[in-house]
Amino acid sequence: MGLRPWLVMGGLTTVALAATLTTCSRSGDLAIQNRSPAEVTVLTGDEEFTVSGWGGVVMLHYGCTPGDVTVKFTSGQVVAVPGPVCPEQQIMVYDGKVELQPASANNT
């Protein structure tokens, strides 16, 4: 009994799709640090949360954001960070600006 061509092709497609999804969804912790005195609202594309002044958030096993990250300041200013942002980077919020820095950087 030989292999059916559609079965082999379907299996290869499944393997290729699984490999693609694994590459795009790097797991890891995504960190956001707020180095300003005022709280900010952060939108990652599928999550929204508030980070207090001089505070931070670590999203455990979050992986990469699905797209851009938006930071809203209490002053009404909005800053968009081009995404996706992945765990190799951390989002640093300062008074009126937002930067991406290597996650391993010591920002104390």
Number of C-alpha atoms within 10 A of each C-alpha: 3 4 7 8 9 9 10 11 11 11 12 12 12 12 12 12 12 11 11 11 11 11 10 13 14 16 15 15 19 22 19 19 20 21 19 18 12 17 18 22 15 22 17 19 14 9 10 12 12 15 18 17 17 14 17 16 16 13 12 12 12 16 19 21 20 16 14 14 21 19 24 17 19 12 9 8 10 17 17 14 17 11 15 15 20 22 23 17 19 21 25 20 26 16 12 15 14 19 12 15 14 13 18 10 9 7 10 4
